[in-house]
């Protein structure tokens, strides 16, 4: 599965989905996340409601981790079947939290 992390610098998960101009993309094999690439988003400065642009950039991803997403972004992600995780910190921290939670939820009862 692919995970997109909204990051301004590749180090910090610090962007709102609709304002994200960069996504760090990882391949997650249910044990660890392996960095694949950085994808840039062309945002128009000062323009509101740009959630469709980031959505197009990550449409092959299964999960997006960002600080927040507005109602339109949440709807668009839901329509594409992309799971939204709202979290912030370093990219390493948010990926680690997601992986631990994912593995915990996959354990048999």
ABEGO torsion letter per residue (X at the ends): XBBBBBBAAGABBABBAAABABBBBBBBAGABBBBABBBBBBBBBGBBGAAAAAAAAAAABABBBBABBBAAAAAAAAAAGBBBBBBBEBAAAAAAAAAAAAAAAABBX
